[in-house]
Amino acid sequence: MDKPPKKSLSWHGTPLTRRSVLAGAAAVGAFLIVDFGAVAYANNWIAGGRRLTRADFIDLFRAVSGNHPGFRKNHAKGVAVTGYFDSNGDGCALSKAVVFAAGRTPVSGRFSLSGGDPDAADTAGAARGLGLAFAFPDGSQWRTAMINLPVFPDNSPQGFYDRTLASKPVPSTGQPDPAAMSAFLAAHPETKAAMAIIKTQPPTKGFADSTFRSLNTFFFVDDAGTRTPVRWSFVPQQDAAPPKTGEPDMLFDALIRQMQTGPLQWKLVLTVGTPDDPVTDPTLPWPGDRRTVDAGTLTLTTIEADQPGNARDINFDPLVLPEGIEPSDDPLLSARSAVYAASYRARTSEPQSPATVQVNEVTS
Ligand code: HEM
């Protein structure tokens, strides 16, 4: 079978080596803090009501998970990966984005678990994250941060804030206060309904057999300017090695061991919405019979500890989009962009410590 043509690669006009992708990504992340988050949130307010700011979210994560200088304020525990995306060209009918033209695009990514404590032991219940950053020859980029849930538990920044606060463990039990969580759920029927859906789809064995979903809706724009609502998923093409129960890093260690034996692959599946489908509320699933387009295959070939120069230094801001993919009016998207920038700014200006998951220490 013919290999897809290699797209010529550069980042901001300079020849692309692995090192330059990563250095470029770090530089671009810093750029976004100044120009992107700040423009979108000049007044710093994220939601109406009691005027939630991005600083409130950073304080929230520190209050709930402790202060961990140098680490992401959420999804603190993770590993960096690299690989490439082979587009088969079928996404072009929906979007003019260069990523969908047939060919290969290099990718930097990061697997993570939700939560702000980088030393927390892995649990099956923590949301599994996959951030991906695609670099295109024209200097544009696509970044996405996805999780393995079927729907998101919240449909507003306030909901996310209140749920995170209600999940704070009580020192005497190490568990969230059941009364705080019931009060939160009583006030947030959308989260109650989303949790019921999430319960019907328990997590798989590990990262390698997880489907990672955008959950938020985006609009794909084709050459004629037609806008189509899309939610995307990366669907695993392999089974996962079983985690060794009792290992504190059981999910990451199983992923590392599996990648030591060869690359892992996911198909990029685009789910096409209809005009009646909800586009601003990620707690609401779309009907299961929606048309899907298989747009190509992601292959991940390398895995490293979070460290300077790799995906540790990328801000997987969901609003960094190439021409041909546009955000919906989902209020979570703009809040995420602002808070990720604040988290990036905080963690890059704090003292750095080595990552918890050290890939080289994992042996079979
Ligand atoms: C208002 C809602 C949300 C808030 C406040 C929030 C907050 C954050 C923060 C502060 C980070 C760390 C960013 C950094 O330092 O680079 C983060 C990472 C992440 N978030 Fe969210 N998040 C929200 C919603 C979501 C949703 C809807 C998804 C998935 C669909 C998601 C998936 C992820 C993933 C995968 C990461 C880790 C990315 C990486 O490895 O850098 N988040 N989030």
Boltz pocket constraint, residues with backbone or C-beta under 6 A from the ligand:
constraints:
  - pocket:
      binder: B
      contacts: [[A, 57], [A, 71], [A, 72], [A, 73], [A, 74], [A, 75], [A, 78], [A, 110], [A, 111], [A, 112], [A, 128], [A, 129], [A, 130], [A, 131], [A, 145], [A, 146], [A, 147], [A, 152], [A, 156], [A, 157], [A, 160], [A, 213], [A, 214], [A, 215], [A, 216], [A, 282], [A, 311], [A, 314], [A, 315], [A, 316], [A, 332], [A, 335], [A, 336], [A, 339], [A, 340], [A, 343], [A, 344], [A, 347]]
      max_distance: 6.0
